[in-house]
Structures are given as C-alpha cells and as structure tokens.
Amino acid sequence: MSKLSVNQVSKQFGGLQALHDVSLETDREILGLIGPNGAGKTTLFNVISGFLPPTQGEVHYDGRSIHRFRPHRIVEQGIARTFQIVKPFSDLTVLDNVLSGHGMPFYPSWRAFFRRYHTPLTRQVAREILELTGLTAWRNAPANSLPIGLQRRLEISRALATGPDLLLLDEPAAGLTAQEAQDLADLIRTLYDQGKSIIVIEHNMAFAMSLCQRVIVLAQGQIIARGTPAEIQNNEQVINVYLGRKA
C-alpha cells in the first residue's frame, strides 16, 4: 500500500475546473510535479495539505482518509509543506521560527500561547535542524533579514520541526542561484536518505530532472504523463505542452 494515495480528485472554483480526476500514489521517493503555470500543481498541494477540500475524490495517507481534515490535522498525520511564496514569522528569529513547528500538537488550541513547546529538548532538536539545513550561523537573526535562498531553507526547517514523514515542497528552488539550487538539491537528497518521502513542485527543469526519481506532469488540471525524468523529457505530449524543443 502506498503511503499517499490521491484518488480521482477534482477541484472546481465556480466555473473553473482547477483539477480534474487526478490520481497518484507515492511512497519513499522524491517525486516531481511539473507543468505550466495554472496547471493545478499548487491546488493539488492545497488539497493534500488540507487548505482546500476536494470537490470530488479522496486523499488517503497511511490508509486513512484525510481529505476532510483541517491543515493542523494533516500535519499531525505526518505531512508538512512549504509555500511558493515564503511565509516566515518575520519578527521572530530563525530559531524561534523553527521552534514554532514544535507547537504543532497545541494548534489551534489556546495552549499554544503558553509556549510549552520551548523546552530544552525542543531547542536541541531545533538547533540540530538548523545545523542540517545550514542555518546555524543565522539562528538569532530576524527571519525577515535573510535573503530569499535562506528563507526557503527556513521554510523547510520549520516544516521539519513538525516531524513529518512526507514533505511537500512548492517551488523550493525559485529565485535561487545555480549554486544555491545545487546545495538545496543536496539537502533534499539528505532528507530522503534520512527516510523522508518528498514531492517537489518545480519549474526549474534542470533542478527537477536531476533530483527527482519520478515525475508527474499536470496540464489544465489533468495528469498528462508520468515516468522517469528521461521518459518525461522524451514524451512528445509533454514536449509540445510544456518543455518545448531545444533549438
């Protein structure tokens, strides 16, 4: 049985069909999700992570139906995500941003305001996450002072603090230099080696094709192809709809 199963999911916004009959399964892999702007990729993430209910279809994780859960319940199941537009707690330090992830068991309860999750153990775990993601030197800096590349790492760090088995990364390489993207790919591979399953939405094709073990292509809310990076790069429909041909 696959860890995550998306079964015939559709999502409508009034007359707009954002997703149509999307089905996928994944377990212990780095899965790429690519496609043109407006293809439905982030909408699919929003459905999986509880930010949007599906109009039709179901999402199962570890054999449990989760498509009617609120986002904090999804996180409790072991799924965490980042966002295409980074959303750190700007006035908090980098360390406190990561510590906020440890408050997950208390959200959305009023108990979260009592900072019971700031313990010697959680602070040690947060420091280990910052070491893993290369942010130790900035641990006391305000989150809004970090450049975009480090803010994207901070998004991943905060997600890791919730203790996920599955990470949903929404365009993590957007705005990064070539070296920053390479370093980020190395981090994602390390997380995979540590046992995480990862789904990556990405428009940087060099990044996606060198990182992902399998790729799914969305266009106009439907899956048009799935396969290895090599198979996707040679798929005529994908070339015509999205990748284009090299001159």
C-alpha positions in Angstrom: 0.0 0.0 0.0 1.3 3.4 -0.9 1.9 6.0 1.8 0.0 8.7 0.0 -2.9 8.0 -2.4 -4.8 10.6 -4.3 -7.9 9.1 -5.8 -9.8 10.8 -8.7 -9.5 14.2 -7.1 -11.3 17.2 -8.8 -11.5 20.8 -7.6 -13.7 23.5 -9.0 -13.8 27.2 -8.2 -17.1 28.3 -9.7 -16.8 27.7 -13.4 -13.1 27.0 -13.2 -12.0 23.3 -13.2 -8.6 23.5 -11.5 -8.2 19.8 -11.1 -10.0 17.0 -13.0 -9.9 13.4 -11.9 -6.3 13.4 -10.6 -4.9 10.2 -9.2 -1.4 9.5 -7.9 0.4 7.3 -5.4 3.8 7.8 -3.8 5.9 6.1 -1.1 9.6 6.6 -0.3 10.7 8.6 -3.3 11.5 12.1 -4.5 8.5 12.8 -6.8 8.5 15.7 -9.1 5.3 17.6 -10.0 5.7 19.8 -13.0 3.6 21.6 -15.6 2.7 25.0 -17.0 1.5 27.9 -14.8 -2.1 27.3 -13.9 -1.8 23.6 -14.4 -3.2 22.9 -10.9 0.0 21.9 -9.1 -0.3 24.2 -6.0 -4.1 23.4 -5.9 -3.2 19.8 -5.6 -0.8 20.6 -2.7 -3.6 22.6 -1.1 -6.0 19.7 -1.3 -3.4 17.2 0.1 -2.4 19.5 2.9 -6.0 20.4 4.0 -6.1 24.0 2.8 -8.8 23.1 0.3 -11.4 20.3 0.3 -11.7 18.4 -3.0 -14.9 18.9 -4.9 -14.8 15.2 -5.7 -12.4 12.4 -4.9 -10.4 11.3 -1.8 -7.0 11.5 -0.3 -5.6 8.7 1.9 -2.4 8.7 3.9 -1.2 5.6 5.7 -4.6 4.0 4.8 -6.6 6.8 6.5 -8.9 9.2 4.7 -7.6 12.7 5.3 -9.3 14.9 2.6 -11.7 16.4 5.1 -9.1 17.2 7.7 -8.1 20.7 8.6 -4.4 21.6 7.9 -3.2 21.1 11.5 -4.8 17.6 11.5 -2.9 16.8 8.3 0.3 17.9 10.0 -0.5 15.6 12.8 -0.6 12.7 10.4 3.0 13.4 9.3 2.6 15.7 6.2 4.3 19.1 6.2 4.6 21.6 3.4 6.3 24.8 2.3 4.9 27.6 0.2 5.8 29.1 -3.2 5.8 32.5 -1.5 7.9 32.1 1.6 5.9 32.8 4.8 8.3 33.0 7.8 7.2 34.7 11.0 9.1 37.8 10.1 9.6 39.4 13.5 10.8 36.1 15.1 14.3 34.9 15.0 15.3 32.0 12.8 15.5 29.7 15.8 12.0 30.8 17.1 10.6 30.1 13.6 11.8 26.6 13.8 10.6 26.2 17.4 7.1 27.3 16.3 7.0 24.0 14.4 7.2 22.2 17.7 4.0 23.9 18.8 2.1 21.8 16.3 0.5 19.5 18.9 -1.1 22.5 20.6 -2.5 24.3 17.5 -5.2 25.6 17.1 -5.7 25.4 20.9 -5.2 28.4 23.2 -2.5 26.3 24.9 -0.1 27.3 22.1 0.2 30.8 23.6 1.8 29.3 26.7 5.0 28.3 24.8 5.1 24.9 26.4 6.9 23.6 23.4 10.0 25.7 24.3 11.8 23.1 26.3 15.5 22.1 26.4 14.7 19.1 24.2 12.8 21.0 21.5 15.5 23.7 21.5 18.1 21.0 21.0 16.1 19.4 18.1 15.7 22.9 16.6 19.4 23.5 16.7 20.0 20.1 15.0 17.6 21.1 12.3 19.4 24.4 11.7 22.7 22.5 11.5 21.2 20.1 9.0 19.8 23.0 6.8 22.8 25.2 7.1 21.2 28.0 9.1 23.1 27.8 12.4 25.0 31.0 11.8 21.7 32.9 11.4 19.8 31.3 14.3 19.5 34.6 16.2 18.8 36.8 13.2 15.3 38.1 12.4 13.7 35.9 9.8 12.9 38.9 7.5 16.6 39.8 7.4 17.5 36.6 5.5 17.9 36.6 1.7 15.4 34.5 -0.3 17.6 31.4 -0.5 18.0 31.2 3.2 14.3 32.0 3.8 13.5 29.0 1.6 15.7 26.8 3.8 14.0 28.3 6.8 10.6 27.2 5.4 12.0 23.6 5.1 13.4 23.8 8.6 10.1 24.9 10.2 8.3 22.1 8.3 10.9 19.6 9.6 10.2 20.7 13.2 6.7 19.1 12.9 8.3 15.7 12.5 6.9 14.8 9.1 7.3 11.6 7.1 6.2 13.4 3.9 7.4 16.8 2.7 5.5 18.8 0.1 7.9 21.4 -1.3 6.3 24.1 -3.5 8.9 25.6 -5.9 11.8 25.4 -3.4 14.4 26.5 -6.0 12.5 29.6 -7.2 14.8 32.6 -7.2 17.9 30.7 -6.3 21.3 30.9 -8.0 22.6 27.8 -9.7 24.9 27.0 -6.7 22.1 27.6 -4.2 19.8 25.3 -6.2 22.5 22.6 -6.2 23.0 22.9 -2.5 19.3 22.7 -2.0 19.1 19.5 -4.1 21.8 18.1 -1.9 19.8 18.9 1.2 16.7 17.3 -0.2 18.6 14.1 -1.1 19.9 14.1 2.5 16.3 14.3 3.8 15.3 11.4 1.5 18.3 9.4 2.8 17.1 10.0 6.3 13.7 8.4 5.5 11.5 11.3 4.2 9.2 11.0 1.3 9.2 14.2 -0.8 7.0 15.7 -3.5 8.5 18.7 -5.3 6.7 21.3 -7.4 9.3 22.9 -9.7 9.7 25.0 -12.8 13.5 24.7 -12.8 13.8 21.7 -15.1 17.5 21.2 -14.6 16.8 21.1 -10.9 13.8 18.8 -11.1 15.2 16.3 -13.7 18.4 15.8 -11.8 16.8 15.5 -8.4 13.5 13.6 -8.9 13.3 9.8 -9.2 9.9 10.0 -10.9 8.0 12.9 -12.4 4.3 13.6 -12.9 3.2 16.2 -15.4 0.0 18.3 -15.0 -1.6 20.4 -17.7 -5.0 22.1 -17.4 -5.8 20.3 -14.2 -5.1 16.8 -15.6 -2.2 14.4 -15.4 -0.8 14.0 -19.0 2.3 12.0 -18.3 4.2 10.1 -15.5 7.5 8.4 -15.6 11.2 8.7 -15.0 12.9 12.0 -15.8 14.3 10.5 -19.0 10.8 9.3 -20.1 9.3 12.7 -19.4 11.9 14.6 -21.3 11.3 12.4 -24.4 7.5 12.4 -24.1 6.0 14.1 -27.2 2.9 15.4 -25.4 5.0 16.9 -22.6 7.4 18.5 -25.1 4.5 20.0 -27.0 2.6 21.2 -23.9 5.4 22.3 -21.6 9.0 21.5 -22.2 9.4 22.6 -25.8 12.3 21.6 -28.0 15.8 22.7 -27.9 16.9 24.9 -30.8 
